[in-house]
Amino acid sequence: MLVVWVDDIILVGPEVDRIKAGLASKLDIDDRGELTWFLGFEVQQSDAEVRISQQRAIEQLIDRFCMSGCKGSRVVFPSGVTKASDEADSPILQEEVQRQFRGLVGSLGYLANVCRPDLSFAVSYLSGFLGKARVVHWEAAKHVLKYLMGSKSLFLRYRRVPTSLLNDGSSVL
């Protein structure tokens, strides 16, 4: 597999050396070795598995929203936040806080898409209020940051599959 981001290329699969040789015959390439960082996430590889983590990006996000002193939470989304409670007594956020809310939800969405699927519900729910967020939504978004504070070391793990288990003789990861 070939993944291209602007001028960076990641090669994954059984024929990496052949593909690199083909590219090198046509282009001036710089082989930086095994992938360790890409677009804000860390990649750790071993013979048995590949791990993807965004701990550093999470720490930066927590700092950006001045939540580095908060106590971590074990729950992704606060209880009691429902569609009915959203508009009852919660005032609409001022425009500057609306911008911060949209930025936070966008950042959480990136984390959810790369390696934190546990954030998906919260991001999906909060995204419904990007146009007119209320205080209750801002507090819920900050609660997700508290959850990240307590779970920032979580990562995705992909275990390598032995080639003998694959029908076509290729390898996965």
C-alpha positions in Angstrom: 0.0 0.0 0.0 1.2 3.5 -0.8 0.0 6.4 1.3 0.9 10.0 0.1 0.5 13.2 2.2 1.9 16.2 0.4 5.5 15.2 -0.1 5.6 12.3 2.4 5.1 8.7 1.3 4.4 5.7 3.6 4.9 2.2 2.1 3.2 -0.8 3.8 3.1 -4.4 2.6 5.2 -7.3 1.3 6.9 -5.5 -1.7 8.2 -2.3 0.0 11.7 -2.8 -1.3 10.5 -3.3 -4.9 8.3 -0.2 -4.8 11.1 1.9 -3.3 13.5 0.8 -6.0 10.9 1.7 -8.7 10.3 5.1 -7.1 14.1 5.7 -6.8 14.6 5.0 -10.5 12.2 7.8 -11.4 12.5 10.3 -8.5 15.0 11.6 -6.0 13.8 10.0 -2.8 15.0 10.2 0.8 14.4 7.0 2.8 14.0 7.9 6.4 13.6 4.3 7.6 10.9 2.9 9.8 7.9 5.1 10.4 7.9 6.6 13.9 5.8 9.8 13.5 3.2 10.9 11.0 0.7 13.8 11.1 0.8 14.1 14.9 0.6 10.5 15.8 3.4 8.2 17.1 3.9 4.8 15.5 5.8 2.0 17.4 6.6 -1.2 15.5 7.8 -4.6 16.5 7.8 -8.0 14.9 4.5 -8.8 16.7 2.5 -5.6 16.4 2.1 -1.9 15.4 0.9 0.6 17.9 -0.5 4.0 17.1 -0.7 6.7 19.8 -1.6 10.4 20.0 -0.5 11.0 23.5 1.6 14.1 22.6 -1.2 15.6 20.5 -3.6 15.0 23.4 -1.3 16.7 25.9 -1.0 19.7 23.5 -4.8 19.8 23.2 -5.3 19.7 26.9 -2.7 22.5 27.3 -4.3 24.6 24.5 -7.6 24.6 26.4 -6.0 25.3 29.8 -7.1 22.0 31.3 -3.6 20.5 32.2 -4.4 20.8 35.9 -7.8 19.0 35.7 -8.5 15.7 37.3 -8.9 12.8 34.7 -12.3 11.2 34.2 -13.0 7.5 33.5 -16.2 8.4 31.5 -16.0 9.8 28.0 -19.2 11.8 28.0 -21.0 13.3 31.1 -24.3 11.8 32.1 -27.5 13.9 32.0 -26.6 15.7 28.7 -29.7 15.0 26.5 -31.4 16.8 23.7 -34.2 17.9 26.2 -31.7 19.3 28.7 -29.7 21.1 26.0 -32.0 24.1 25.6 -33.8 24.2 28.9 -31.7 26.4 31.0 -28.4 26.6 29.2 -27.5 30.0 27.5 -26.0 30.2 24.1 -22.2 30.7 24.1 -20.7 34.0 23.2 -19.1 34.1 19.7 -15.5 33.8 20.9 -16.3 30.7 23.0 -18.3 29.4 20.0 -15.1 29.5 18.0 -13.2 27.7 20.7 -15.9 25.1 20.9 -15.8 24.5 17.2 -12.0 24.2 17.3 -12.2 21.7 20.2 -14.8 19.5 18.5 -12.7 19.5 15.3 -9.6 18.5 17.3 -11.5 15.8 19.0 -12.8 14.6 15.7 -9.2 14.2 14.4 -8.3 12.2 17.4 -11.3 10.0 17.0 -10.5 9.3 13.3 -6.9 8.5 13.8 -6.7 6.3 16.9 -9.3 7.1 19.5 -12.6 5.6 18.3 -13.8 5.7 22.0 -14.4 9.5 21.3 -16.7 8.9 18.3 -20.0 9.2 20.1 -19.0 12.4 21.9 -17.7 14.0 18.8 -20.8 13.0 16.8 -23.1 14.4 19.4 -21.2 17.7 20.0 -20.9 18.2 16.2 -24.6 18.6 16.1 -24.2 21.9 17.9 -21.4 23.5 16.0 -23.8 26.2 14.7 -25.2 27.3 18.0 -23.5 25.7 21.0 -24.7 26.3 24.5 -22.9 26.3 27.9 -24.0 22.7 28.5 -22.2 21.6 25.2 -19.0 23.5 26.1 -19.0 21.8 29.5 -19.5 18.4 27.9 -16.6 19.1 25.4 -14.4 20.0 28.3 -15.5 16.8 30.1 -14.1 14.9 27.1 -10.8 16.7 27.7 -10.9 15.4 31.3 -11.5 11.9 29.9 -8.5 12.3 27.6 -6.4 13.5 30.6 -7.1 10.2 32.3 -6.7 8.1 29.2 -4.0 9.8 27.1 -1.7 6.8 27.2 -4.2 4.6 25.3 -3.3 3.4 21.9 -4.5 1.3 19.0 -2.7 -2.0 18.6 -2.6 -3.9 15.3 -1.2 -7.4 15.6 0.7 -8.9 12.8 -0.9 -11.9 11.0 1.4 -14.8 10.1 1.6 -15.3 6.4 0.6 -19.0 6.8 -2.9 -17.8 7.9 -3.5 -15.9 4.6 -4.7 -17.7 1.5 -2.7 -15.7 -1.0 0.6 -15.9 0.8 0.9 -12.2 1.4 1.4 -10.6 4.8 -0.6 -8.1 6.8 1.2 -5.5 8.7 
